[in-house]
């Protein structure tokens, strides 16, 4: 007890300020992550009247052939699209990092295009190509794109750039000495691939597999467009909640949906923790050696992949600018008059998306960077910082539809019934329901983990002596933060901002349960309009979102170059 009192007296006023910041962020996680997930779990074990039913609803779900089929369908889609997207990304990353080809940066940019568009766009492109009146269908090639095949293709395109980014980083961390030794021993190219290249990128490969599996397993956009009667878990939750108003069964589906994603998340964390440094002080950067045959094959592969991606976006744009596909192919811009879409809500929803995305980017970047700073740069309250770290990476394991459902269960009721009693407590956070604020908050929570990891990685590169010297000189924490930490980490801060903004523009799974007629965003309007048969208007809205994200990304690249130059000057002055 005496030691605890002495330790308490050793804390300075700045330490107490740090404690207040940590507790504030922990409280926010408890309200906006832990609380909703706890309510979700409680609802899964209750019936509609609030009576405890144990695992009865789980048994009911798993005893239904249709429900079990949805689980099997989701696993099939996730596994198949993961294999396809990772295999293609592996080849693309290998060519872009290990082969001598022209226009490498241009091919890399084209490969990133699917990240800028809502996943609904991929489904709509498939309809324009292979639907009943599709371009390729009219040429005689008919594919059953409504169902399993369509979802697999759409999810493979969706996951491809994510896997490519991970694998390009993995391929770039190579020691040329291993390849020189292999060549000196006369090792064949295939054996070098199997014994040096793949073992060297195995952790990146595992990471890519589990990230793509989670993305395709939890996606809602593509199955809602080309799913047809082929049910998956993400659409099952929507049907249970919106179609049948059965929130308890929706909670059951949500928990079942979380099991594979949590397993994927845990395995990914375990493999990441075991990853050793691929580059050491003695490492030699990989030297690309010309090989005409391999280089030519690599260039052809890049051209084919890029042409397919361009074709996917081009056909949706073409569908948006023709009068009435496929009956009147006269060009028109009338479908881009969003004031006429969704009973006049099209333009308002686009402006709402920009508003929500901007607020998400600003608030989310501040929250993620501050959280990473408190974890990485403080030397006090280690246990609280570990708890904060756990909360920060948890959203990566929770599907967007599950987060959205948990939010509606937590923020919608005005009173919470205490199980087993006749007592109820007032919900002090009910005022958020139906507002723009709740859309911003759910986006921040849904996408929190990636910006947090980005900030943590940037902050780990900074010497901790900045904070140690500041504390010894009694320099206020806030001054050190804004005058040293933020300027040096400006590149990471802008990357976090862009990540939040772009995902805020294209998200649909987390917000599908939370919007109102006054807070409806563009991605939701796309689903509504396409469901009503207005494909051209939906395609036009998709293309505008796609264009906005590309412009934002290009502006970021220009700004980031200037920031990098200023940071280098600042660090070497």
C-alpha positions as CSV (number, residue, x, y, z in Angstrom):
1,X,0.0,0.0,0.0
2,X,2.8,2.3,0.9
3,X,4.6,1.6,-2.4
4,X,1.4,2.4,-4.3
5,X,1.1,5.7,-2.5
6,X,4.7,6.6,-3.3
7,X,4.2,5.7,-6.9
8,X,1.0,7.8,-7.0
9,X,2.9,10.8,-5.6
10,X,5.6,10.3,-8.3
11,X,3.1,11.1,-11.0
12,X,3.2,14.6,-12.5
13,X,0.4,16.8,-13.7
14,X,1.3,15.7,-17.2
15,X,1.0,12.1,-16.2
16,X,-2.5,12.7,-15.0
17,X,-3.4,14.4,-18.2
18,X,-2.2,11.4,-20.1
19,X,-4.3,9.2,-17.8
20,X,-7.4,11.3,-18.6
21,X,-6.8,11.0,-22.3
22,X,-6.4,7.2,-22.1
23,X,-9.5,6.8,-20.0
24,X,-11.5,9.0,-22.4
25,X,-10.6,6.9,-25.4
26,X,-11.2,3.7,-23.4
27,X,-14.7,5.1,-22.5
28,X,-15.4,5.8,-26.2
29,X,-14.5,2.2,-27.1
30,X,-16.7,0.9,-24.3
31,X,-19.6,2.9,-25.6
32,X,-19.1,2.5,-29.4
33,X,-17.6,-1.0,-29.6
34,X,-17.9,-3.1,-26.4
35,X,-21.4,-1.9,-25.5
36,X,-23.0,-2.6,-28.9
37,X,-21.2,-6.0,-29.2
38,X,-22.4,-7.0,-25.7
39,X,-26.0,-6.1,-26.6
40,X,-25.6,-8.2,-29.8
41,X,-24.6,-11.2,-27.8
42,X,-27.4,-10.7,-25.3
43,X,-30.0,-10.5,-28.0
44,X,-28.8,-13.7,-29.6
45,X,-29.7,-15.6,-26.5
46,X,-33.1,-13.9,-26.0
47,X,-36.4,-14.2,-27.9
48,X,-38.4,-11.2,-29.2
49,X,-40.1,-10.9,-25.7
50,X,-36.7,-10.6,-24.0
51,X,-36.9,-14.1,-22.4
52,X,-33.7,-16.1,-22.1
53,X,-33.7,-19.0,-24.6
54,X,-30.1,-20.3,-24.4
55,X,-28.9,-21.8,-27.7
56,X,-32.4,-22.4,-29.0
57,X,-32.2,-19.7,-31.7
58,X,-28.8,-21.0,-32.8
59,X,-30.3,-24.5,-33.0
60,X,-33.2,-23.1,-35.0
61,X,-30.9,-21.4,-37.4
62,X,-28.6,-24.3,-37.9
63,X,-31.6,-26.7,-38.3
64,X,-32.9,-24.7,-41.3
65,X,-31.6,-26.1,-44.6
66,X,-31.7,-22.6,-46.2
67,X,-29.7,-21.1,-43.4
68,X,-27.1,-23.8,-43.4
69,X,-26.8,-23.4,-47.1
70,X,-26.1,-19.6,-46.6
71,X,-23.2,-20.5,-44.4
72,X,-21.8,-23.0,-46.9
73,X,-22.3,-20.5,-49.7
74,X,-20.5,-17.8,-47.8
75,X,-17.5,-20.1,-47.1
76,X,-17.4,-21.2,-50.7
77,X,-17.4,-17.6,-52.0
78,X,-14.8,-16.5,-49.5
79,X,-12.4,-19.4,-50.2
80,X,-12.8,-19.4,-54.0
81,X,-12.5,-15.6,-54.4
82,X,-9.5,-15.6,-52.0
83,X,-7.7,-18.2,-54.0
84,X,-8.3,-16.4,-57.3
85,X,-7.5,-12.9,-56.0
86,X,-4.3,-13.9,-54.1
87,X,-3.1,-16.0,-57.1
88,X,-3.5,-13.1,-59.5
89,X,-2.1,-10.6,-57.0
90,X,0.9,-12.9,-56.5
91,X,1.7,-13.0,-60.2
92,X,1.1,-9.2,-60.6
93,X,3.3,-8.4,-57.5
94,X,6.0,-10.7,-58.8
95,X,6.0,-9.0,-62.2
96,X,6.0,-5.5,-60.8
97,X,8.8,-6.1,-58.4
98,X,11.0,-8.8,-60.0
99,X,10.7,-8.3,-63.7
100,X,12.0,-5.5,-65.9
101,X,9.0,-4.1,-67.6
102,X,8.0,-0.6,-68.8
103,X,5.2,1.5,-67.2
104,X,5.5,-0.2,-63.9
105,X,3.9,2.7,-62.0
106,X,1.1,3.0,-64.5
107,X,0.2,-0.8,-64.1
108,X,0.3,-0.5,-60.4
109,X,-2.1,2.5,-60.4
110,X,-4.5,0.6,-62.7
111,X,-4.4,-2.4,-60.4
112,X,-5.5,-0.2,-57.5
113,X,-8.6,1.1,-59.3
114,X,-11.1,-1.4,-57.6
115,X,-10.2,0.2,-54.3
116,X,-11.8,3.5,-55.4
117,X,-15.3,2.1,-56.3
118,X,-18.2,0.7,-54.4
119,X,-18.4,-3.1,-54.6
120,X,-21.8,-2.7,-56.2
121,X,-20.1,-1.4,-59.3
122,X,-18.4,-4.8,-60.0
123,X,-21.8,-6.5,-59.9
124,X,-23.3,-3.9,-62.2
125,X,-20.5,-4.3,-64.7
126,X,-21.1,-8.0,-64.8
127,X,-24.8,-7.4,-65.5
128,X,-23.9,-5.0,-68.4
129,X,-21.5,-7.7,-69.8
130,X,-23.2,-11.0,-69.0
131,X,-26.8,-10.1,-68.0
132,X,-29.8,-11.1,-70.1
133,X,-29.1,-8.1,-72.4
134,X,-25.3,-7.9,-71.8
135,X,-22.8,-7.0,-74.4
136,X,-21.1,-10.4,-74.3
137,X,-24.4,-12.3,-74.0
138,X,-25.5,-10.7,-77.2
139,X,-22.4,-12.1,-78.9
140,X,-23.5,-15.6,-78.0
141,X,-21.5,-16.3,-74.7
142,X,-24.0,-16.7,-71.8
143,X,-22.7,-17.0,-68.3
144,X,-24.9,-17.6,-65.2
145,X,-23.7,-14.4,-63.4
146,X,-26.7,-14.2,-61.0
147,X,-25.5,-16.3,-58.1
148,X,-22.3,-18.1,-57.2
149,X,-20.3,-17.2,-60.3
150,X,-21.1,-13.5,-60.3
151,X,-20.3,-13.0,-56.6
152,X,-17.0,-14.9,-57.0
153,X,-15.9,-12.7,-59.9
154,X,-17.0,-9.5,-58.1
155,X,-15.3,-10.4,-54.8
156,X,-12.1,-11.5,-56.6
157,X,-11.9,-8.0,-58.3
158,X,-12.7,-6.4,-54.9
159,X,-9.9,-8.3,-53.1
160,X,-7.3,-8.2,-55.8
161,X,-5.7,-4.7,-55.0
162,X,-5.7,-5.4,-51.3
163,X,-3.7,-8.6,-51.8
164,X,-1.5,-6.9,-54.3
165,X,-0.5,-4.1,-51.9
166,X,0.4,-6.7,-49.2
167,X,2.4,-8.9,-51.5
168,X,4.3,-6.0,-53.2
169,X,5.6,-5.0,-49.7
170,X,6.5,-8.7,-49.1
171,X,8.3,-9.0,-52.4
172,X,10.2,-5.8,-51.9
173,X,11.9,-7.2,-48.8
174,X,14.4,-9.5,-50.4
175,X,18.1,-10.2,-49.9
176,X,19.9,-10.5,-53.2
177,X,22.7,-12.5,-51.7
178,X,20.4,-15.5,-51.5
179,X,19.7,-15.3,-55.2
180,X,23.4,-14.8,-56.1
181,X,24.3,-17.9,-54.1
182,X,21.5,-19.9,-55.8
183,X,22.7,-18.8,-59.2
184,X,26.3,-19.7,-58.4
185,X,25.1,-23.3,-57.5
186,X,23.1,-23.5,-60.8
187,X,19.7,-23.6,-59.2
188,X,16.8,-23.6,-61.6
189,X,14.3,-20.6,-61.6
190,X,11.5,-22.8,-60.4
191,X,13.5,-24.1,-57.5
192,X,14.6,-20.5,-56.5
193,X,10.9,-19.6,-56.5
194,X,10.0,-22.5,-54.2
195,X,13.0,-22.4,-51.9
196,X,13.8,-18.7,-51.7
197,X,11.0,-16.5,-53.0
198,X,7.9,-18.1,-51.5
199,X,9.5,-18.8,-48.1
200,X,10.7,-15.2,-48.0
201,X,7.2,-13.8,-48.5
202,X,5.2,-16.5,-46.6
203,X,4.0,-14.2,-43.9
204,X,2.9,-11.6,-46.4
205,X,1.2,-14.4,-48.3
206,X,-0.6,-15.6,-45.2
207,X,-1.6,-12.1,-44.3
208,X,-3.0,-11.6,-47.9
209,X,-5.0,-14.8,-47.7
210,X,-6.7,-14.0,-44.4
211,X,-7.4,-10.4,-45.3
212,X,-9.0,-11.4,-48.6
213,X,-11.0,-14.1,-46.9
214,X,-12.4,-11.7,-44.4
215,X,-13.2,-9.1,-47.0
216,X,-15.1,-11.5,-49.3
217,X,-16.7,-13.4,-46.3
218,X,-18.2,-10.2,-45.0
219,X,-19.0,-8.1,-48.1
220,X,-22.6,-7.0,-48.6
221,X,-22.5,-4.9,-51.8
222,X,-21.7,-7.4,-54.5
223,X,-24.1,-10.2,-53.3
224,X,-26.9,-7.7,-53.1
225,X,-26.5,-6.9,-56.8
226,X,-25.7,-10.2,-58.5
227,X,-26.6,-12.7,-55.7
228,X,-30.0,-13.5,-57.0
229,X,-31.4,-16.4,-55.0
230,X,-27.9,-17.4,-53.8
231,X,-28.0,-16.4,-50.1
232,X,-24.9,-15.5,-48.1
233,X,-24.7,-14.5,-44.4
234,X,-24.3,-10.8,-45.1
235,X,-27.6,-10.7,-47.0
236,X,-29.2,-13.1,-44.5
237,X,-28.7,-10.5,-41.7
238,X,-30.3,-7.8,-43.9
239,X,-33.3,-10.0,-44.6
240,X,-33.7,-11.0,-40.9
241,X,-33.5,-7.4,-39.7
242,X,-35.1,-5.3,-42.5
243,X,-37.3,-7.9,-44.1
244,X,-38.6,-9.7,-41.0
245,X,-37.8,-7.3,-38.2
246,X,-36.3,-10.3,-36.4
247,X,-33.4,-8.6,-34.6
248,X,-32.7,-11.6,-32.3
249,X,-32.2,-13.9,-35.2
250,X,-30.1,-11.3,-37.0
251,X,-27.9,-11.2,-33.9
252,X,-27.5,-15.0,-34.1
253,X,-26.4,-14.7,-37.8
254,X,-24.1,-11.9,-36.8
255,X,-22.3,-14.1,-34.2
256,X,-22.0,-17.0,-36.6
257,X,-20.6,-14.6,-39.2
258,X,-18.0,-13.4,-36.7
259,X,-16.6,-16.9,-35.9
260,X,-14.6,-17.4,-39.2
261,X,-13.5,-13.7,-39.2
262,X,-12.3,-13.9,-35.6
263,X,-10.3,-17.1,-36.4
264,X,-8.9,-15.5,-39.4
265,X,-7.9,-12.4,-37.4
266,X,-6.2,-14.5,-34.6
267,X,-4.2,-16.6,-37.1
268,X,-3.1,-13.4,-38.9
269,X,-2.0,-11.8,-35.6
270,X,-0.1,-15.0,-34.6
271,X,1.8,-15.2,-37.9
272,X,2.5,-11.5,-37.8
273,X,4.0,-11.8,-34.3
274,X,6.3,-14.6,-35.5
275,X,7.6,-12.7,-38.5
276,X,11.3,-11.9,-38.4
277,X,13.0,-9.1,-40.2
278,X,13.6,-9.9,-43.8
279,X,16.0,-7.1,-44.3
280,X,19.1,-6.8,-42.0
281,X,22.0,-4.4,-42.0
282,X,24.0,-6.7,-44.3
283,X,21.2,-7.3,-46.8
284,X,21.7,-6.4,-50.4
285,X,18.7,-5.0,-52.4
286,X,17.3,-7.3,-55.0
287,X,18.7,-6.7,-58.4
288,X,16.3,-7.2,-61.4
289,X,18.1,-9.0,-64.2
290,X,16.7,-8.8,-67.7
291,X,15.2,-12.0,-69.1
292,X,13.5,-11.4,-72.4
293,X,11.1,-14.3,-72.3
294,X,10.0,-13.8,-68.7
295,X,9.9,-10.0,-69.1
296,X,7.7,-10.2,-72.2
297,X,5.3,-12.7,-70.5
298,X,5.1,-10.4,-67.4
299,X,4.3,-7.4,-69.6
300,X,1.6,-9.3,-71.4
301,X,0.1,-10.4,-68.1
302,X,0.0,-6.8,-66.8
303,X,-1.6,-5.6,-70.0
304,X,-4.3,-8.3,-69.8
305,X,-5.1,-7.6,-66.2
306,X,-5.1,-3.8,-66.7
307,X,-7.3,-4.2,-69.8
308,X,-9.8,-6.3,-67.9
309,X,-10.0,-3.8,-65.1
310,X,-10.4,-0.9,-67.5
311,X,-13.0,-2.8,-69.3
312,X,-15.0,-3.4,-66.2
313,X,-15.2,0.3,-65.3
314,X,-15.6,1.4,-68.9
315,X,-18.7,-0.8,-69.5
316,X,-20.4,0.7,-66.4
317,X,-19.6,4.2,-67.6
318,X,-21.0,3.3,-71.0
319,X,-24.1,2.0,-69.3
320,X,-24.5,5.3,-67.5
321,X,-24.3,7.5,-70.6
322,X,-26.6,5.6,-72.9
323,X,-30.3,6.5,-73.0
324,X,-31.8,3.1,-72.3
325,X,-29.7,0.0,-72.3
326,X,-29.9,-2.0,-74.6
327,X,-32.9,-0.6,-76.5
328,X,-31.7,3.0,-77.1
329,X,-27.9,3.4,-77.2
330,X,-28.0,7.1,-77.9
331,X,-25.5,8.9,-75.7
332,X,-26.9,11.2,-73.0
333,X,-25.8,12.8,-69.7
334,X,-29.4,12.7,-68.3
335,X,-28.6,9.9,-65.9
336,X,-26.1,12.1,-64.1
337,X,-28.9,14.5,-63.1
338,X,-29.0,13.2,-59.6
339,X,-31.8,15.6,-58.6
340,X,-34.1,13.2,-60.5
341,X,-32.8,10.0,-58.8
342,X,-34.5,8.3,-55.8
343,X,-37.4,10.8,-55.7
344,X,-35.0,13.7,-55.7
345,X,-32.6,12.3,-53.0
346,X,-29.8,11.4,-55.4
347,X,-27.9,14.7,-55.2
348,X,-28.6,15.1,-51.5
349,X,-27.3,11.6,-50.8
350,X,-24.1,12.4,-52.7
351,X,-23.6,15.6,-50.7
352,X,-24.4,13.6,-47.5
353,X,-21.7,11.0,-48.5
354,X,-19.2,13.8,-48.9
355,X,-20.1,15.3,-45.6
356,X,-20.0,11.9,-43.8
357,X,-16.7,10.9,-45.4
358,X,-15.1,14.2,-44.6
359,X,-16.2,14.1,-41.0
360,X,-15.1,10.4,-40.7
361,X,-11.7,11.3,-42.2
362,X,-11.1,14.2,-39.9
363,X,-12.4,12.7,-36.6
364,X,-11.2,9.2,-37.4
365,X,-7.7,10.3,-38.2
366,X,-7.5,12.3,-35.0
367,X,-8.8,9.5,-32.9
368,X,-6.6,6.8,-34.5
369,X,-3.4,8.9,-34.4
370,X,-4.0,10.0,-30.8
371,X,-4.7,6.4,-29.7
372,X,-1.5,5.2,-31.4
373,X,0.5,8.0,-29.8
374,X,-0.8,7.2,-26.3
375,X,0.1,3.5,-26.8
376,X,3.5,3.9,-28.5
377,X,5.0,7.1,-26.9
378,X,3.9,7.1,-23.2
379,X,6.0,5.4,-20.6
380,X,3.3,5.2,-17.9
381,X,0.1,3.1,-17.3
382,X,1.3,0.1,-19.3
383,X,-1.7,-2.1,-18.4
384,X,-4.2,0.5,-19.6
385,X,-2.2,0.9,-22.8
386,X,-2.4,-2.8,-23.5
387,X,-6.2,-2.7,-23.0
388,X,-6.3,0.2,-25.4
389,X,-4.3,-1.7,-28.0
390,X,-6.6,-4.6,-27.8
391,X,-9.7,-2.4,-28.4
392,X,-7.8,-0.7,-31.3
393,X,-7.2,-3.9,-33.3
394,X,-10.6,-5.6,-32.4
395,X,-12.6,-3.8,-35.2
396,X,-10.6,-5.7,-37.8
397,X,-12.3,-8.9,-36.6
398,X,-15.8,-7.6,-36.7
399,X,-17.7,-7.6,-40.0
400,X,-19.3,-4.3,-41.1
401,X,-22.8,-5.7,-41.1
402,X,-22.3,-7.0,-37.6
403,X,-21.1,-3.6,-36.4
404,X,-24.1,-1.9,-38.0
405,X,-26.5,-4.4,-36.5
406,X,-25.0,-4.0,-33.0
407,X,-25.3,-0.2,-33.3
408,X,-29.0,-0.4,-34.1
409,X,-29.5,-2.7,-31.1
410,X,-27.6,-0.5,-28.8
411,X,-28.6,3.0,-29.8
412,X,-32.2,2.5,-31.0
413,X,-33.9,1.5,-27.7
414,X,-34.8,4.3,-25.3
415,X,-34.7,1.8,-22.4
416,X,-32.7,-1.2,-21.7
417,X,-34.5,-4.0,-19.9
418,X,-32.3,-5.6,-17.1
419,X,-32.5,-9.4,-17.8
420,X,-34.4,-11.4,-15.2
421,X,-36.0,-8.3,-13.6
422,X,-38.8,-5.9,-14.3
423,X,-36.3,-3.0,-14.1
424,X,-35.1,-0.9,-17.0
425,X,-32.5,1.8,-17.4
426,X,-32.6,4.8,-19.7
427,X,-30.4,4.7,-22.7
428,X,-28.3,7.9,-22.5
429,X,-27.0,7.5,-26.1
430,X,-30.3,7.1,-27.8
431,X,-30.1,10.8,-29.1
432,X,-27.5,9.7,-31.6
433,X,-29.8,7.3,-33.4
434,X,-31.0,8.6,-36.8
435,X,-28.3,11.3,-37.0
436,X,-25.4,12.0,-39.2
437,X,-23.2,11.6,-36.2
438,X,-24.0,7.8,-35.8
439,X,-23.0,7.2,-39.5
440,X,-19.6,9.0,-38.8
441,X,-19.1,7.0,-35.6
442,X,-19.9,3.6,-37.1
443,X,-17.4,4.3,-40.0
444,X,-14.7,5.4,-37.6
445,X,-15.1,2.1,-35.6
446,X,-15.5,-0.1,-38.6
447,X,-12.3,1.1,-40.3
448,X,-10.3,2.0,-37.2
449,X,-7.7,-0.8,-37.1
450,X,-5.9,0.0,-40.4
451,X,-5.3,3.7,-39.7
452,X,-4.3,2.8,-36.2
453,X,-1.7,0.3,-37.4
454,X,-0.5,2.9,-40.0
455,X,0.0,5.5,-37.2
456,X,1.6,2.9,-34.9
457,X,4.1,1.9,-37.6
458,X,5.0,5.6,-38.3
459,X,5.4,6.4,-34.6
460,X,7.6,3.4,-33.9
461,X,10.1,4.9,-36.3
462,X,10.5,8.0,-34.1
463,X,13.0,8.0,-31.3
464,X,11.4,7.9,-27.8
465,X,14.0,10.4,-26.7
466,X,11.8,13.2,-28.0
467,X,9.2,12.5,-25.3
468,X,11.9,11.7,-22.6
469,X,13.7,15.0,-23.2
470,X,10.4,16.9,-23.3
471,X,9.4,15.4,-19.9
472,X,12.8,16.2,-18.3
473,X,12.6,19.8,-19.6
474,X,9.0,20.1,-18.4
475,X,7.9,20.9,-22.0
476,X,4.1,20.4,-22.3
477,X,3.0,17.2,-24.0
478,X,0.8,19.0,-26.4
479,X,3.7,21.2,-27.6
480,X,5.9,18.1,-28.3
481,X,3.0,16.4,-30.0
482,X,2.2,19.3,-32.4
483,X,5.7,20.6,-33.0
484,X,7.6,17.4,-33.4
485,X,5.5,14.2,-33.7
486,X,2.8,15.4,-36.1
487,X,5.1,17.2,-38.6
488,X,7.4,14.1,-38.8
489,X,4.4,11.8,-39.2
490,X,2.5,14.0,-41.7
491,X,2.7,11.5,-44.5
492,X,1.1,8.8,-42.3
493,X,-1.6,11.2,-41.1
494,X,-2.6,12.1,-44.7
495,X,-2.6,8.4,-45.6
496,X,-5.0,7.7,-42.7
497,X,-7.2,10.6,-43.8
498,X,-7.4,9.4,-47.4
499,X,-8.1,5.8,-46.2
500,X,-11.0,7.0,-44.1
501,X,-12.4,9.3,-46.7
502,X,-12.4,6.8,-49.5
503,X,-13.9,4.0,-47.5
504,X,-16.5,6.5,-46.2
505,X,-17.6,7.1,-49.8
506,X,-17.9,3.5,-50.8
507,X,-19.1,1.8,-47.5
508,X,-22.5,0.2,-47.4
509,X,-22.4,-2.8,-45.0
510,X,-22.0,-0.8,-41.7
511,X,-24.5,1.9,-42.5
512,X,-27.2,-0.1,-44.2
513,X,-29.2,-0.4,-40.9
514,X,-28.5,3.1,-39.6
515,X,-29.6,5.6,-42.2
516,X,-32.8,7.5,-42.3
517,X,-34.5,9.4,-45.2
518,X,-32.7,12.5,-44.1
519,X,-29.3,10.9,-43.6
520,X,-29.2,8.5,-46.6
521,X,-25.8,8.3,-48.3
522,X,-25.0,7.6,-52.0
523,X,-23.9,4.0,-51.6
524,X,-27.3,3.1,-50.0
525,X,-29.1,5.0,-52.8
526,X,-27.2,2.9,-55.4
527,X,-28.7,-0.2,-53.8
528,X,-32.2,1.2,-53.8
529,X,-32.1,2.6,-57.3
530,X,-30.6,-0.6,-58.8
531,X,-33.1,-2.7,-56.9
532,X,-35.8,-0.6,-58.6
533,X,-34.4,-1.4,-62.0
534,X,-32.8,2.0,-62.7
535,X,-29.4,0.5,-63.6
536,X,-28.2,3.5,-65.5
537,X,-28.8,6.0,-62.6
538,X,-27.1,3.6,-60.2
539,X,-24.1,3.2,-62.6
540,X,-23.8,7.0,-62.9
541,X,-23.8,7.4,-59.1
542,X,-21.1,4.7,-58.8
543,X,-18.9,6.4,-61.5
544,X,-19.2,9.8,-59.7
545,X,-18.1,8.2,-56.4
546,X,-15.3,6.4,-58.3
547,X,-14.2,9.7,-59.9
548,X,-14.2,11.6,-56.6
549,X,-12.0,8.9,-54.9
550,X,-9.5,9.0,-57.8
551,X,-9.3,12.8,-57.7
552,X,-8.8,12.7,-53.9
553,X,-6.1,10.0,-54.3
554,X,-4.2,11.9,-57.0
555,X,-4.3,15.2,-55.0
556,X,-3.0,13.2,-52.0
557,X,-0.1,11.8,-54.1
558,X,0.9,15.4,-55.1
559,X,0.5,16.7,-51.5
560,X,2.4,13.8,-50.1
561,X,5.4,14.5,-52.4
562,X,5.7,18.0,-51.0
563,X,5.2,16.8,-47.4
564,X,8.0,14.2,-47.9
565,X,10.4,16.9,-49.2
566,X,9.6,19.2,-46.3
567,X,9.9,16.4,-43.7
568,X,13.3,15.4,-45.1
569,X,14.5,19.1,-44.9
570,X,13.1,19.4,-41.4
571,X,14.9,16.2,-40.3
572,X,18.3,17.2,-41.8
573,X,18.4,20.8,-40.9
